[in-house]
Amino acid sequence: MRMGLTIFLALISLSVKAEYRMFVLEINNSKMQKSRTVYSTMDPLQYKTIYPLAADESIKYSSTWRCRGNTSGFKIHCARPLDKIAENQSQDSPQN
């Protein structure tokens, strides 16, 4: 019985796929009237915990999407789906 359960769990684990979420974070400095954009796998609350913001800075996310796959080895994040669609449409349209 244990051997059957072990084999079953091993087979199920082969079909498991990893995924992560990407966020486009907008960090605004009200005192300096400056803004910066950060691409991160952390949501705004997590980002503030790891990278503390100045007292006059605020953070919010402007876009988010899901990426599939492995992120080890500092691999570049997947492209935003809307960017992929625009890229494909520009490749399909004839250039004059």
C-alpha positions as a Markdown table, in Angstrom:
| # | Residue | x | y | z |
|---|---|---|---|---|
| 1 | Met | 0.0 | 0.0 | 0.0 |
| 2 | Arg | 2.8 | 2.4 | 0.9 |
| 3 | Met | 4.7 | 1.7 | -2.3 |
| 4 | Gly | 1.6 | 2.3 | -4.4 |
| 5 | Leu | 1.0 | 5.7 | -2.6 |
| 6 | Thr | 4.7 | 6.6 | -3.1 |
| 7 | Ile | 4.5 | 5.9 | -6.8 |
| 8 | Phe | 1.2 | 7.8 | -7.1 |
| 9 | Leu | 2.6 | 10.9 | -5.4 |
| 10 | Ala | 5.8 | 10.7 | -7.5 |
| 11 | Leu | 3.7 | 10.6 | -10.7 |
| 12 | Ile | 1.6 | 13.5 | -9.6 |
| 13 | Ser | 4.6 | 15.6 | -8.7 |
| 14 | Leu | 5.9 | 15.3 | -12.3 |
| 15 | Ser | 2.9 | 17.2 | -13.6 |
| 16 | Val | 3.2 | 20.1 | -11.2 |
| 17 | Lys | 4.2 | 23.4 | -12.9 |
| 18 | Ala | 5.7 | 26.4 | -11.2 |
| 19 | Glu | 4.5 | 29.9 | -11.7 |
| 20 | Tyr | 5.0 | 33.4 | -10.2 |
| 21 | Arg | 3.4 | 36.8 | -10.4 |
| 22 | Met | 5.1 | 39.9 | -11.8 |
| 23 | Phe | 4.2 | 43.4 | -10.6 |
| 24 | Val | 5.0 | 46.8 | -12.1 |
| 25 | Leu | 5.4 | 49.0 | -9.1 |
| 26 | Glu | 5.2 | 52.8 | -9.2 |
| 27 | Ile | 7.1 | 54.6 | -6.4 |
| 28 | Asn | 6.2 | 58.3 | -6.1 |
| 29 | Asn | 8.1 | 60.8 | -4.1 |
| 30 | Ser | 5.8 | 63.7 | -3.2 |
| 31 | Lys | 8.5 | 66.0 | -1.9 |
| 32 | Met | 10.8 | 65.7 | -4.9 |
| 33 | Gln | 7.9 | 65.3 | -7.5 |
| 34 | Lys | 9.7 | 62.3 | -8.9 |
| 35 | Ser | 8.4 | 58.8 | -9.9 |
| 36 | Arg | 10.2 | 55.6 | -10.7 |
| 37 | Thr | 9.0 | 52.2 | -12.0 |
| 38 | Val | 10.2 | 48.9 | -10.7 |
| 39 | Tyr | 9.5 | 45.4 | -12.0 |
| 40 | Ser | 9.3 | 42.9 | -9.2 |
| 41 | Thr | 8.0 | 39.6 | -8.1 |
| 42 | Met | 7.0 | 41.2 | -4.8 |
| 43 | Asp | 3.7 | 43.0 | -4.3 |
| 44 | Pro | 3.8 | 46.5 | -2.8 |
| 45 | Leu | 3.6 | 45.4 | 0.8 |
| 46 | Gln | 6.4 | 42.8 | 0.4 |
| 47 | Tyr | 8.5 | 45.3 | -1.5 |
| 48 | Lys | 8.2 | 47.9 | 1.4 |
| 49 | Thr | 9.3 | 45.2 | 3.9 |
| 50 | Ile | 12.5 | 44.3 | 2.0 |
| 51 | Tyr | 13.3 | 47.8 | 0.5 |
| 52 | Pro | 12.1 | 50.4 | 3.0 |
| 53 | Leu | 10.7 | 53.6 | 1.4 |
| 54 | Ala | 11.4 | 57.2 | 2.5 |
| 55 | Ala | 8.7 | 58.9 | 4.5 |
| 56 | Asp | 7.6 | 61.0 | 1.6 |
| 57 | Glu | 7.4 | 58.0 | -0.8 |
| 58 | Ser | 4.3 | 56.0 | -1.7 |
| 59 | Ile | 4.1 | 52.7 | -3.6 |
| 60 | Lys | 1.3 | 51.1 | -5.7 |
| 61 | Tyr | 1.2 | 48.6 | -8.5 |
| 62 | Ser | 0.1 | 49.6 | -12.0 |
| 63 | Ser | 0.1 | 46.2 | -13.6 |
| 64 | Thr | 0.4 | 42.6 | -12.8 |
| 65 | Trp | 0.5 | 39.3 | -14.7 |
| 66 | Arg | 1.3 | 35.6 | -14.2 |
| 67 | Cys | 4.5 | 34.0 | -15.5 |
| 68 | Arg | 5.0 | 30.2 | -15.8 |
| 69 | Gly | 8.3 | 28.5 | -15.2 |
| 70 | Asn | 11.4 | 28.4 | -13.1 |
| 71 | Thr | 12.9 | 31.7 | -11.8 |
| 72 | Ser | 16.2 | 30.3 | -10.5 |
| 73 | Gly | 19.5 | 31.6 | -11.6 |
| 74 | Phe | 18.3 | 35.2 | -11.9 |
| 75 | Lys | 16.4 | 34.5 | -15.2 |
| 76 | Ile | 14.7 | 37.4 | -16.7 |
| 77 | His | 11.0 | 37.7 | -16.0 |
| 78 | Cys | 8.4 | 36.9 | -18.7 |
| 79 | Ala | 7.0 | 39.7 | -20.9 |
| 80 | Arg | 3.7 | 41.2 | -20.1 |
| 81 | Pro | 0.9 | 39.6 | -22.2 |
| 82 | Leu | -0.1 | 43.0 | -23.7 |
| 83 | Asp | 3.5 | 43.6 | -24.8 |
| 84 | Lys | 3.5 | 40.2 | -26.4 |
| 85 | Ile | 0.3 | 40.9 | -28.3 |
| 86 | Ala | 1.5 | 44.3 | -29.5 |
| 87 | Glu | 4.8 | 42.7 | -30.6 |
| 88 | Asn | 3.0 | 40.0 | -32.6 |
| 89 | Gln | 0.7 | 42.4 | -34.2 |
| 90 | Ser | 3.6 | 44.6 | -35.3 |
| 91 | Gln | 5.4 | 41.6 | -36.8 |
| 92 | Asp | 2.2 | 40.6 | -38.7 |
| 93 | Ser | 1.5 | 44.0 | -40.2 |
| 94 | Pro | 3.3 | 44.9 | -43.5 |
| 95 | Gln | 6.0 | 47.5 | -43.3 |
| 96 | Asn | 6.0 | 50.2 | -46.0 |
